[in-house]
Amino acid sequence: MTEFDKESLKVSGRGSRKIPRSFKELTPTKAFNPATFFYEMVWKAFLTKRSGEHKKPDFPVIQNDELALTWIGHASFLIQFRDMNAMVDPNFANWLFWQKRVRKTGLKLQDVPPLDLVMITHAHFDHFHKASLRKLPTRIAVVPWGVGDLVKGLGFERVVELEWWESFSHGDWKVTFTPSKHWGARVIHDDHRGFGGYVLEHSGRRIYHAGDSAYFNGFHEIGKRCQPEIALLPIGAYFPDSFRRVHMGPDEALQTFKDLKASWMVPMHYGSFKLSFEDMDEPPRWLGELAEEQGLTDQIKVMEEGVPHVF
């Protein structure tokens, strides 16, 4: 199927035992204990006043081959072409179990326009939020292998499962599922579920959403095969360093951007949920510093939640 082996790129928190011995074994990095987890990722977020604001919909009139991108927050984006609307990893939740959303979504769920396509990168709760999916005005869902059963009953007319490098076309648009270095289990014992990113092609444009991923050499091939123009890349949840087994920091995201040879980079996966130990405002600040040092500032578009940008 591909030179990238699923097992070599999959990072699992489970060993051969079916029952974990400790809390650490429930996490892919085995990096923190319950007390540290509670303080850094629950208590700090609980004490943080939720910031940001829901924006009133102000979608642009899209001309010819333009596309508009609206960041909802975290890894959620609305992608609009002249005659087609899509969303990636829609999540409008204020809480994910014990994890508080510390910044409001850029749009309210009821303000999302009718969608032709929803793409889900993997089944983790911060990327696959069932309550949000159930309420979206949409028709087709594209998901990784092994995730289709989770989508049943959520109102989609059609659910398409893809393996890495497989594509699905409908009308004038095409979506291709690409490899990543992560893992796809939603709970402890469903390690069969897939994970990855997507390249959406329409009107001569190509936009890439990396999903969740650590840095790996596969980004070179994604760039070579798919030639994305716009790359939506994660920059948060990288500290402590052991978290880099499954996530990227701004430094590796910039290297990924270079590997892809894209024209624009849009950072994501920061600022909404406390998923690691770095300060919430650290990823975009560090990204800005590195981009200036490397002469890439003009190619980085840091978006404000709920404010569309036309490319």
Secondary structure as UniProt FT lines:
FT   HELIX           6..9
FT   HELIX           23..26
FT   HELIX           34..37
FT   HELIX           38..43
FT   HELIX           44..47
FT   TURN            64..65
FT   STRAND          68..73
FT   TURN            74..75
FT   STRAND          76..81
FT   TURN            82..83
FT   STRAND          84..88
FT   STRAND          95..96
FT   TURN            97..98
FT   STRAND          99..101
FT   HELIX           109..111
FT   STRAND          117..119
FT   TURN            125..127
FT   HELIX           130..135
FT   STRAND          140..144
FT   TURN            145..146
FT   HELIX           148..151
FT   TURN            152..153
FT   STRAND          158..162
FT   TURN            164..165
FT   STRAND          167..170
FT   TURN            171..172
FT   STRAND          173..178
FT   TURN            188..189
FT   TURN            191..192
FT   STRAND          197..202
FT   TURN            203..204
FT   STRAND          205..209
FT   HELIX           218..226
FT   STRAND          230..234
FT   HELIX           241..245
FT   HELIX           250..260
FT   STRAND          264..268
FT   TURN            280..281
FT   HELIX           282..293
FT   TURN            294..295
FT   HELIX           297..299
FT   TURN            305..306
FT   STRAND          309..310
//
